[in-house]
């Protein structure tokens, strides 16, 4: 019988857990709203295989960064872009003794249009946005949420002028989705991960050339063993399988 070779994740975790400084700990993970459901699945796997526990705090990336800047007790940030965590790292890396490996892209997001109506295959996004049946459309706040910024960039790319009077802005992409799902609006721009289990005839994929890449980046905010262990797990094959199944592309290793 052949034995299974240990993965890099299992070796790294074993070293962390065997360390004399290692102990069971709770960590607070601040996560962009689009990734909350996926994080809940990652949390179950992580907690099953380590001594540590995760508390999840979710909001828009911009809101979470503001809270961290105001000394919120978070151990890790899972942002929906790269710019926010990079700027935050530059502000805190000396004080918190963080090295550059405290930053890592963990997923590549995908923007979609989600409708309360069935979308004929021949109907383009331009057609949808000019359709009188779509009186109200939701997007996340472009100033705070990377998916909201991607949606705004897409509308500008399409040279749409009618959308300004239709837009309802949610605090984050989770609220933008809630507006659609509750039928408070007729459609809107959300993350693919939010609509994987929905009727696919109501989804239109967005041309990625119309907006900046959504490179979702993790920032480890301290050097606690539990935080180090979760950062290692987040880049493991086990975590990448979960992330991919939940509607994200994977960064190159």
C-alpha positions as CSV (number, residue, x, y, z in Angstrom):
1,X,0.0,0.0,0.0
2,X,1.4,3.4,-1.0
3,X,1.3,6.2,1.6
4,X,0.1,9.7,0.7
5,X,2.7,12.4,0.5
6,X,2.1,15.3,2.9
7,X,1.0,18.5,1.3
8,X,2.8,21.8,1.8
9,X,-0.3,22.9,3.8
10,X,-0.2,19.9,6.1
11,X,3.5,20.3,6.8
12,X,3.3,24.0,7.4
13,X,0.3,23.6,9.8
14,X,2.1,20.8,11.6
15,X,5.1,23.0,12.2
16,X,2.9,25.8,13.4
17,X,0.9,23.6,15.7
18,X,4.0,21.9,17.1
19,X,5.6,25.2,17.9
20,X,6.0,25.9,21.6
21,X,4.4,29.2,21.0
22,X,1.3,27.7,19.4
23,X,-2.0,27.4,21.1
24,X,-5.7,27.4,20.4
25,X,-6.8,30.8,19.4
26,X,-9.7,32.8,18.0
27,X,-9.0,35.2,15.1
28,X,-11.2,37.9,13.7
29,X,-11.3,37.8,9.9
30,X,-12.7,40.9,8.1
31,X,-14.0,39.8,4.7
32,X,-15.4,41.7,1.7
33,X,-19.1,41.0,1.4
34,X,-18.9,39.0,-1.9
35,X,-16.6,36.4,-0.2
36,X,-18.5,35.9,3.0
37,X,-20.2,32.7,2.0
38,X,-17.0,31.2,0.6
39,X,-15.2,32.1,3.8
40,X,-17.8,30.3,5.8
41,X,-17.0,27.1,3.9
42,X,-13.2,27.7,4.3
43,X,-13.8,28.3,8.1
44,X,-15.3,24.9,8.5
45,X,-12.4,23.2,6.8
46,X,-9.8,25.2,8.7
47,X,-11.4,24.7,12.1
48,X,-11.7,21.0,11.4
49,X,-8.0,20.6,10.8
50,X,-6.5,23.0,13.4
51,X,-7.0,24.1,17.0
52,X,-8.1,27.6,16.0
53,X,-11.5,29.3,15.5
54,X,-12.5,32.1,13.1
55,X,-14.9,35.0,13.8
56,X,-16.2,36.5,10.5
57,X,-16.9,40.2,10.1
58,X,-18.3,41.2,6.7
59,X,-18.7,44.6,5.0
60,X,-17.5,46.4,1.9
61,X,-13.7,46.5,1.5
62,X,-13.6,50.3,2.0
63,X,-15.6,50.1,5.2
64,X,-13.4,47.3,6.6
65,X,-10.2,49.3,5.8
66,X,-11.7,52.3,7.6
67,X,-12.4,50.2,10.7
68,X,-8.9,48.8,10.7
69,X,-7.5,52.3,10.4
70,X,-9.5,53.1,13.5
71,X,-7.9,50.1,15.4
72,X,-10.7,47.5,15.0
73,X,-9.3,44.3,16.5
74,X,-9.1,42.3,13.2
75,X,-6.4,39.7,12.6
76,X,-6.8,39.4,8.8
77,X,-8.4,41.3,6.0
78,X,-9.8,39.5,2.9
79,X,-10.3,42.4,0.6
80,X,-12.0,42.4,-2.8
81,X,-9.2,44.3,-4.5
82,X,-5.4,44.9,-4.2
83,X,-5.2,48.6,-3.8
84,X,-6.8,48.9,-0.4
85,X,-4.7,46.2,1.4
86,X,-1.5,47.4,-0.3
87,X,-2.1,50.9,1.0
88,X,-3.0,49.6,4.5
89,X,0.2,47.4,4.5
90,X,2.3,50.4,3.7
91,X,0.8,52.3,6.7
92,X,1.2,49.5,9.3
93,X,4.0,47.1,8.2
94,X,6.7,48.7,10.4
95,X,4.6,49.1,13.5
96,X,3.2,45.5,13.3
97,X,6.5,44.0,11.9
98,X,4.8,42.7,8.8
99,X,6.8,41.4,5.8
100,X,5.7,41.5,2.2
101,X,4.4,38.0,2.4
102,X,1.6,39.3,4.6
103,X,0.0,40.2,1.3
104,X,-1.4,37.5,-1.1
105,X,-4.0,37.4,-3.9
106,X,-6.3,34.6,-2.8
107,X,-9.0,34.8,-5.6
108,X,-9.9,36.5,-8.8
109,X,-13.5,37.7,-8.8
110,X,-16.0,37.8,-11.7
111,X,-18.7,40.5,-12.2
112,X,-22.1,39.5,-13.6
113,X,-25.4,41.2,-14.4
114,X,-28.2,39.4,-12.5
115,X,-31.8,40.0,-13.6
116,X,-35.3,39.4,-12.2
117,X,-36.3,38.6,-15.8
118,X,-35.2,35.7,-18.1
119,X,-32.6,37.0,-20.5
120,X,-32.9,35.9,-24.1
121,X,-29.5,34.7,-25.4
122,X,-29.6,37.4,-28.1
123,X,-30.1,40.2,-25.7
124,X,-26.9,42.1,-25.0
125,X,-26.0,44.0,-21.9
126,X,-26.6,47.2,-23.9
127,X,-30.1,46.0,-24.8
128,X,-30.8,45.2,-21.2
129,X,-29.7,48.6,-19.9
130,X,-31.9,50.4,-22.5
131,X,-34.9,48.1,-21.9
132,X,-37.8,50.1,-20.3
133,X,-38.6,47.1,-18.1
134,X,-35.4,47.8,-16.1
135,X,-36.5,50.9,-14.2
136,X,-34.1,50.4,-11.3
137,X,-30.7,48.7,-11.2
138,X,-28.5,48.1,-8.2
139,X,-24.7,48.3,-7.8
140,X,-22.5,48.3,-4.8
141,X,-21.1,51.7,-3.7
142,X,-18.2,52.3,-6.2
143,X,-16.3,54.4,-3.5
144,X,-16.2,51.5,-1.0
145,X,-16.8,48.3,-2.9
146,X,-14.5,47.0,-5.7
147,X,-17.4,45.2,-7.4
148,X,-19.3,48.5,-7.4
149,X,-16.3,50.2,-9.0
150,X,-16.1,47.4,-11.6
151,X,-19.8,47.9,-12.3
152,X,-19.4,51.7,-12.7
153,X,-16.4,51.1,-15.0
154,X,-18.5,48.7,-17.1
155,X,-21.3,51.2,-17.5
156,X,-18.9,53.9,-18.6
157,X,-17.2,51.5,-21.0
158,X,-20.5,50.8,-22.6
159,X,-21.1,54.6,-22.9
160,X,-24.4,54.3,-21.2
161,X,-26.2,57.6,-20.4
162,X,-29.5,56.3,-19.2
163,X,-28.3,54.4,-16.2
164,X,-27.7,57.3,-13.9
165,X,-31.4,57.7,-13.2
166,X,-31.9,54.0,-12.7
167,X,-29.1,53.2,-10.2
168,X,-29.8,52.2,-6.6
169,X,-26.6,52.0,-4.6
170,X,-26.0,49.4,-1.9
171,X,-23.4,49.7,0.8
172,X,-21.7,46.6,-0.5
173,X,-22.3,43.9,-3.1
174,X,-24.3,41.8,-0.6
175,X,-26.8,44.6,-0.3
176,X,-26.8,45.1,-4.1
177,X,-27.7,41.4,-4.4
178,X,-30.4,41.7,-1.7
179,X,-32.1,44.5,-3.6
180,X,-32.4,42.2,-6.7
181,X,-33.3,39.0,-4.8
182,X,-36.1,40.8,-2.9
183,X,-37.3,42.3,-6.2
184,X,-36.8,45.8,-4.9
185,X,-35.0,46.5,-8.2
186,X,-35.2,44.9,-11.6
187,X,-31.6,43.7,-11.9
188,X,-28.0,44.8,-11.1
189,X,-24.3,44.0,-11.0
190,X,-23.1,41.4,-8.5
191,X,-20.4,38.8,-8.0
192,X,-20.7,35.5,-9.8
193,X,-20.2,33.7,-6.5
194,X,-23.5,35.1,-5.3
195,X,-25.6,33.7,-8.1
196,X,-24.0,30.3,-8.8
197,X,-27.2,28.5,-7.6
198,X,-29.6,30.8,-9.3
199,X,-31.4,30.4,-12.6
200,X,-28.6,30.8,-15.2
201,X,-31.0,32.3,-17.8
202,X,-31.1,35.4,-15.6
203,X,-27.3,35.9,-15.6
204,X,-25.2,37.8,-18.1
205,X,-21.4,37.6,-17.8
206,X,-19.6,40.9,-18.1
207,X,-16.7,41.5,-20.5
208,X,-13.7,41.7,-18.3
209,X,-12.1,44.2,-20.7
210,X,-14.6,46.7,-19.5
211,X,-13.3,46.9,-15.9
212,X,-10.2,46.5,-13.8
213,X,-9.2,43.0,-12.7
214,X,-10.8,42.0,-9.5
215,X,-7.8,40.6,-7.7
216,X,-9.0,39.8,-4.2
217,X,-6.1,40.2,-1.8
218,X,-5.5,39.0,1.8
219,X,-3.6,41.1,4.3
220,X,-2.3,39.4,7.5
221,X,-2.5,42.0,10.1
222,X,-0.3,40.4,12.7
223,X,2.1,37.5,13.3
224,X,-0.1,35.4,15.7
225,X,0.3,31.6,15.1
226,X,-3.4,31.3,14.3
227,X,-3.2,34.1,11.7
228,X,-0.1,32.6,10.2
229,X,-1.9,29.2,10.0
230,X,-4.9,30.7,8.3
231,X,-2.8,32.6,5.7
232,X,-1.0,29.3,4.9
233,X,-4.3,27.5,4.6
234,X,-5.8,30.1,2.3
235,X,-3.1,29.4,-0.2
236,X,-3.3,25.6,0.1
237,X,-4.7,23.2,-2.5
238,X,-7.6,22.4,-0.2
239,X,-8.6,26.0,0.1
240,X,-8.1,26.7,-3.6
241,X,-10.5,23.8,-4.5
242,X,-13.2,25.4,-2.3
243,X,-12.6,28.9,-3.7
244,X,-12.8,27.7,-7.3
245,X,-16.0,25.8,-6.7
246,X,-17.6,29.0,-5.4
247,X,-17.3,31.0,-8.6
248,X,-13.7,32.4,-8.5
249,X,-10.7,32.1,-10.7
250,X,-7.5,31.2,-8.9
251,X,-4.3,33.2,-8.8
252,X,-1.1,31.6,-10.1
253,X,1.0,30.0,-7.4
